[in-house]
């Protein structure tokens, strides 16, 4: 259930929110929506792809966090390194915007935690935590629309195509991720000069190449996952031999 | 040498515009360069027949190739998904007598013929469910795809039900705005011919003389060029297909969210059958019957009985069905496409698919000059005559397999005198081997491939004697395919949305181009 109310300082001056990344905090996602303004931060860690909304079939940009539904390979990194870039739509925590105002979901498990961060200072100013949320929304709100406009132009130019991501892991499982899309590089190579200039001037060409470059991260993620799987199996080996003795 | 640079199409119905679109898309580069033109002449007064509301999956590739947006098709032509035909009451007429002719071919069709394995009888259930998920999808009212699958992509093969009255104008906009087709609104008053009989131009009241190198007669029943001008005879097939009249009506839904079928339902009657086609806005229903076996009054009563007495006041349109086709379809520098070629009862939606195949053949084989045209014409005539023959056979197959003896209509239909020799031969052969590859039906673009014959034959309880040893070789492959089909069926049933729900979403959000 959700219970979203405007964030009123009089009423919620003492409210605390646990902003740490955790599986229970909605971070156990393998694909999360992102905006174009984040691409340069994202591309050093995550493959940036297109997905489709389940209800509308419409495209959105997303960062891939794992190979299996609900699996986020980066959760540990986020908890250990506060500076490790975490997509804005997860950074925003239990907050929403309601018209021009910030709103909060009082039923969210992160809200009201004793160990959480205060939202306001003793002077009634937004805390550092809340300030970061406000900044996140300043980027997110226009960013979602900018991203939609970017996607619409790519579609007009036939620059989006499906991508098959298939990875085989050390434990023998074959993982096939479907429903994902990327830049169609053949169409890109065929663009007319005038269109290339237009895309460059709008900043889209840089975004396009960031998406293409970010595909490298699929292999990095697969390696990381394999290394973890190997660690697990190594842990099992002595146990088994111990039984055999 | 007399080059072919200008194609003139007469008639602005579905056939005319589809033909224009298919030719123009194929020759767009030449049209851009100014070396080729496509002109469509249409009378400002004549309204299209617009009965054909069912299509074949070929329509998906046709529309994709000519660059039509599928979202626009759904929104502007009241299009809906069609996943096949459901034939009710054709075999025995007893309650529960029904089978599907789905649009998906049997699973693994190119590798293993599953018919002998199904005939072993160890599995129970219908042939359709044994080999494909599509019958189950229709039973549950599910759509053949999800909103996340782009235009023309699918989870289960599909085609369209559409409002033919809106489809023509929709294609006209696309052809004139995107494909450089010239649209002339004019009444043809006279046809000019050279001494050889070739058509040189069309005199019109509004646009003077319209000249051309190649003429396509899409004038429907008028057969203005192929019949009236070039005097090609019509070959009736009434002796085979006994129905000769249709009564058509459009029935509104009780509520706007009433579930809608994604299959054409054909329900057998005492002297014919009733079609039932679900569009998002209404159902198209019609009674096709033999006037030799039933009076118009009785046919109207049967139609009313089917749709419910509350619809007594809806206007009913009477359409004569003169079953048959031209002796040849291309004569001199003129060919016929659409109803000008011929007409058959709409039992398997063969009318529009034949338009697509004819137009595609012309577009691909477009003669470079008059000197080679007769060679292309000969091929076109040979292939098209073959296609008409096979369609007639296939429609007759639905009748000849009946076990109904309750009325003279059904008894007359199994009279060997009404069954073409070729079909008789095939039926004799199929008692000992089932249709699959290496059968007669092996042409590159067969209207009804062997898979279609399998669905009708074994849907209607036809028996092929199979030697058990013959099955052994492929039995492990077959078992694997059957298991895969069952898994696929469960997976699709769990994941696909309801037919109407998906159409609503397409209207609201559109389908993505990829």
Interface residues (C-beta under 8 A of the other chain):
Chain A: X52 X53 X54 X55 X56 X57 X58 X59 X155 X158 X160 X161 X162 X179 X181
Chain B: X146 X147 X148 X149 X505 X508 X509 X510 X511 X512 X513 X514
